[in-house]
Amino acid sequence: MAVGVQEMLDMLFDMVEEAKSVPLSGDKCMLERDRVLNLIEEIQAKFPMELAEAQKLVANRNEYIATTKREVENLRKQAEMEVQRMVSEENIFNQARQRSIEIVRQAEERSRELKRSANEYCEDALRRTEEAVAEAYDEIKRSRARFRAVAGGVSPSTGGRVAYDASKEG
């Protein structure tokens, strides 16, 4: 079963949320260290895959632009061939020139539109990927901080000092 980073972060959140409270310790809880660490390792392993997906999007965009350029070049060549074929008479030649200019203009306009569309699509996809990766990364940092605080007896609300535990007195 393929599980994404977001789902794994949700699982980690649920683990912390459902963890048993430590008696007389306020908001501290106990977690299975190996289970939490394994989940964090899985999340870290997924990041390169999501980055690879973003790189694939960029590669697809570049391929799309290259294809469009080839199409434009083919259209230009077709226009030039059409012009050369019609050179036989002055009137036909002038018509061919006007037509080739129009074809080139249309091809360039189409090329600009295709390039703009490809850039917008890739920008949107990369933005969404970047936001998802940043959100996942922030959640990991917060989860690790909470985990470290819980595992080490350090409370984030006390500025990193060890929390007082009355059961250790006397």
N, C-alpha and C positions, 0 to 999 in steps of 0.2 A: 504494500500500500504506500503510494507516494504521498508524503506529508510535506507541506511547504513550511517555510520559516514561520509564517504567521500562525499556522496551526500549532507548531511546536511551542511558540511563545505563549499561546493560549493554554497549552498543556502545563507549561511551567508556572504560569499565573495561577491556574487551578490548583496545582500542587501546593503552592505557597498559601493560597486562600483556604484550602481544605486541611492544612497541616494542623496537627494537634497542638494546643497551647501548652507552654511550659508552666507548671503550677507556680503561682505567686510571682509571675514575671511580666505581667501586663500584656503587651502585644507580641511577645516572643513566641516562636513556635519551633517544633522539631520537624526536620525533613530527613528523608533518606538521602544521605550525601551522594552515594553512588548513582542513584536514579537521577538526581538533579544534575550532577556533573555530566552524566552520559547524555542527558537532554541538551545541555549547553554545548557539548562537543558536537552533537548532531546539528545544532543550529549553526555553529561555526563552519561546519562542513558544507552546509547549504549555500552560504554566502557566495563562494566562487561560482556555483551553478547559476545563481541569479545574475551575477556580474557577466557570466558568459552569455546569458540570454540578452543582456543589454548590448553586448558586443555584437551578437548576431543581428540585432536590430540595426545597428550602425552599418554592418556589412551589407545587409539587405538594402538599406537606403543607398549606399554607394553603388551597389549593383544596379539598382533602379535608375539612378542618375546616369550611369554609364550606358545603360540600354537606351535611355531617352536620347542621349547624345548621339548614339549610333543611328537611331531613327531619324534624328534631325539631319545627320550627315547623308543618310540615304535619300531623304527628301530633297536635300540640296543637289545631290548628284542627279536625281531624277529631273529636277528643274533644269539643270544645266544641259542634260541630254535632250530634253524637250526643246530647249532654246536652239541647240545646234541643229536639230532635225528641221526646224522651221526657218532656217536662215535662207532658204531658196528665194524668197521674194521679200521685198522691203516691208510691205504691209503685214505679211505673216510674221516676219521677224519682230516688228514692233509689238505685235500682239503677244508673241512668245515671251518677249522681255517683260512685259507687264504681268503676264501670268506667272513667270518664274519669281518675280519680285513678290507677288502676292503669296505664292506657295512658301517661299522662304520666310516671309513675314508671319504667315500662319504657323509654320513649323517652329519658328523662334518663340512665338507667343505660346504655342502648345508646350514647348520645352520649358519655358519659364513657369507655366502653370503646373506642369508635372513636377518640376523641381520644388516649387513652393509647397505643393501638396505633400510630397515626400518628406520635406523638411518639417512641416507641421506635424505629420504623423509620427515621425521619429522623435521629434522634440517632446510631444505629448507622451509617447511610450517611455522615453528615457526619464521624463519628469516623474511619471507614475512609479517607475522602477526605483528611481532615486528616493522618492518619498517613502516607499515601502521598505527599502533597505535602511534608510535613516531611522524610521520608526522602529524597525526590528532591532537595530543596533542600540537605540536609546533604551528600549525595553530590556535588552540583555544587560546593559550597564546598570539599570535600576534593579533588576533581579539579582545581579551579582552583588550589588551593594547590600541589598536586603539579606541575601544569603550569607554574606560575610558577617554582617551584623548579627544575624541569628546564630550562626555557627561559632563565632568567636566570643559571644557574650557581650558584644559591643553594640551599644544603642546609638543609631544615627541621631536621635534627638538629644543625646547628652554630649554631643560634640566629639564622639570617638572614645569617651571614657568608659571604663568597665562599669556596667550597671551594678548597683548595690543589691546584694542578695542576702537577705536576713537569715536564710537557712545555713549559710556558711559561717555565721557568727557563733562563738561559744563552743 
